[in-house]
Amino acid sequence: MWHGMAGWWDNGWGGGLAFGVAHLLWWVALIVAVVLIVRWLGGDRRNRHGPAPQDRALSILKERYARGEIDKAEFDTKRRDLE
């Protein structure tokens, strides 16, 4: 009775298939780990959230001054408030 099970595992697809899947999963895990480590060590250092709110506010203030919406005194006052 047990001979049939052992024969299926040893001589059939069972052992080879299990080994092949385990081998494939090992390589996938290794490649994913390498990619994550490379990205973590500095592959992408861009600021993903955009400029800091203070930098953005100062940029808008400069644009308003350049368009003539505010004068020099108001620009200087608001710039000091932001810094």
N, C-alpha and C positions, 0 to 999 in steps of 0.2 A: 504494500500500500504506500509506504513512504518512498519507495524507489521511484515511482512516477513523478513525484514532486521534485526530487533531487535531479532526476534526469531532465526535467523541463528547465530548471534553473541553470544547470551546468552546461547543457548542450544546446539550449535554445537561445531565444533573444533576451531572456531575462537578465543575465549577468552583463552581457555586452551593452544592452540598452541602458541599464542603470549606470554603468561606468561611463558611457558616452554622455548621458545627461549630466551627471555629476561633473565631468570634465568640462563640458560646455558652460555650466553654471560657474565653475571656478574661473574660467577665462573672462566671462562677462563681469563677475564681481571684481576681478583684478583691473580690468579696463575702466570700469566705473570709478573705482578707488583712485586710480592714477589721474583721471580727468578731474575729479573733485579736488584732489590735492593740488594739482597745477592751478586750477582756478582760485583756490584758497590762498595759495602762495603769491598770487599777484597777476594772474592772467588778465583780469579785468578790474581796473582800479577806478573806473568812471564813477562819478557821483550819480547814483540811480534815482535820487529823489530831487534832482534839480538844485539850483543854488539855494543857499541859506536864506531864510525870510528877510534878514537884515540886508543882505546883498541885493536881493530882488527889490526891496523898498528903495534902496539908494539908486539902483538902476532906473527905476520909474521916476524918481525925483530928478535925476539927471536928464531924462528924456523930456520931462515937463519944462525944465529950465531951457533946454535946447529948443523946444517948440515956442518958447516965449510965454508960456502959461503963467509962470511965476517970475518974479524979479530976483536980482542977486541977493538982496537982504532976506527975502523969504527962503530962498534956496539955502543960504548959509545957516539960517535959524533951524530949518528942518534937518539939514545935514548934521548939525551938532546934536540935535535931539536923537537922531538915529545912531550916532556913534557914541 
